[in-house]
Amino acid sequence: MQNFIKIQDQNLFLLNVELLGLSEAQLWIGLSPNGPADNDDQRVLQERAREEESRKEPNHRISGIEAVDLVESEKFPDWFTVDTIEWPAGIYRFNIHSKASVQAPNGTPLRPIRDGQYSWPNFSDEALLNLPDAQKQFLYLEKNQAGFCIRIEITGEGEIQSAGDGPEWIAKWPELKKETEAHYAEKIRKAKNT
């Protein structure tokens, strides 16, 4: 897969269904454009609870942790479509994942940890290192280095632009991945012991 994201027009971007190998998925949108600086699960759960409450308000707009259902597009086969016309200007970090308890053919394995009930994109080292430069611009390394996501900017004119930092870290990913794998191995060990 050479292109996992494509800007289709001013208010529409596409995500490749090959990211997971499923025709239905969810778009997870993170609370802050920079991501968490720590791995405090309790803090994340509290933030999500606050966001859940704000979604009940009239005229709610995406502003934090959300899970939006996606279905493969009829108009753009092999792609999920994401309409950003209602998204205010700003920087958004997000990822795609399976629905709860669904193992994606191309995704990470389900795990007994927070967010482990979802299968996330699982780029091989080779695929990540060989992405076209324009695609690398969309990837963003989470500040807690627990993984990476996709990041875009919606300009004041409503245009979609890449806002990642992939070119800064992708070449070092095989080494960085060791820390990520150790992080998840420890979380899984703790989850099994509780």
SVG drawing of the C-alpha trace seen along z (x, -y; Angstrom):
<svg xmlns="http://www.w3.org/2000/svg" viewBox="-29 -31 46 44">
<polyline fill="none" stroke="black" stroke-width="0.4" points="0.0,0.0 1.7,-3.2 -1.0,-5.6 -3.0,-5.2 -4.6,-8.7 -5.7,-10.9 -7.0,-14.4 -10.0,-14.2 -11.1,-17.8 -11.4,-20.7 -13.7,-19.0 -13.0,-15.3 -10.2,-12.9 -10.0,-9.2 -8.4,-6.4 -7.4,-3.2 -9.4,-0.1 -6.1,1.8 -5.0,0.2 -7.1,2.8 -8.5,5.0 -12.1,4.4 -15.0,2.7 -16.3,1.3 -14.2,-0.5 -14.1,-3.4 -12.2,-6.7 -10.7,-7.5 -10.0,-11.2 -7.7,-12.2 -8.2,-14.8 -5.2,-17.0 -3.2,-17.6 0.1,-16.7 -1.1,-13.5 -0.4,-12.4 3.0,-13.0 2.5,-10.0 0.8,-6.6 -1.7,-7.4 -4.6,-5.1 -6.8,-6.6 -6.3,-10.1 -7.3,-9.1 -10.4,-7.3 -11.5,-10.5 -10.9,-12.6 -13.0,-10.3 -15.8,-10.4 -15.8,-14.2 -15.9,-14.0 -18.8,-11.5 -20.8,-14.1 -20.0,-16.9 -21.3,-14.8 -24.8,-15.0 -24.8,-18.8 -26.8,-20.3 -24.6,-21.3 -21.8,-19.2 -18.7,-19.4 -15.7,-17.1 -13.2,-18.5 -11.8,-15.5 -11.8,-11.8 -14.4,-10.4 -15.1,-7.2 -16.9,-7.8 -18.2,-4.8 -16.8,-4.3 -18.1,-2.2 -16.2,-1.5 -17.4,-4.1 -19.5,-3.2 -18.3,-6.3 -14.6,-5.6 -14.2,-1.8 -11.3,-0.6 -11.5,-3.8 -13.3,-5.2 -14.5,-8.8 -14.2,-11.4 -16.1,-14.6 -14.5,-17.5 -17.0,-20.2 -18.2,-20.4 -14.7,-20.3 -13.5,-23.7 -10.0,-24.9 -7.2,-23.3 -4.9,-20.3 -6.4,-16.9 -4.7,-13.6 -6.6,-10.4 -6.3,-6.8 -8.6,-4.1 -9.4,-0.9 -11.7,2.0 -15.0,2.1 -14.7,3.5 -13.6,7.2 -13.1,7.4 -9.7,8.7 -8.6,6.9 -6.8,9.0 -4.1,6.3 -4.3,4.9 -2.7,5.4 -3.8,8.3 -6.6,7.7 -5.0,7.3 -6.2,7.3 -5.3,3.6 -7.0,0.2 -7.9,-0.2 -6.7,3.4 -10.3,4.4 -9.6,2.7 -7.3,3.8 -5.2,0.9 -3.2,0.4 -0.1,2.5 2.5,1.1 5.5,3.4 8.9,1.7 9.5,2.1 6.1,0.5 6.7,-2.4 10.2,-3.1 9.2,-2.9 6.2,-5.2 6.3,-8.1 7.5,-11.3 4.1,-13.0 2.5,-10.1 5.2,-10.3 4.1,-13.9 0.7,-12.6 2.2,-10.4 2.8,-11.7 4.7,-10.0 2.8,-10.2 4.7,-12.2 4.6,-9.2 6.1,-7.2 3.6,-4.4 3.0,-4.5 2.0,-6.8 -1.1,-8.2 -2.3,-10.3 -2.4,-14.1 -3.9,-16.8 -4.6,-20.5 -7.9,-22.1 -7.0,-25.6 -9.2,-28.7 -10.4,-28.2 -11.4,-24.6 -8.6,-23.0 -7.0,-19.8 -3.2,-19.6 -0.7,-17.1 0.5,-18.0 2.6,-15.1 6.3,-14.7 7.0,-11.4 10.1,-12.4 11.7,-13.2 11.3,-9.7 10.4,-7.1 14.0,-6.3 14.6,-5.5 11.3,-3.5 12.9,0.0 14.7,-1.2 11.9,-3.3 9.5,-0.3 11.5,1.7 10.5,-0.8 6.9,-0.7 6.9,3.1 8.4,3.1 5.7,0.6 2.9,2.8 4.5,6.0 4.6,4.4 1.0,3.2 -0.2,6.7 1.8,8.3 0.2,6.0 -3.3,6.6 -2.8,10.4 -1.7,10.0 -4.8,8.0"/>
</svg>
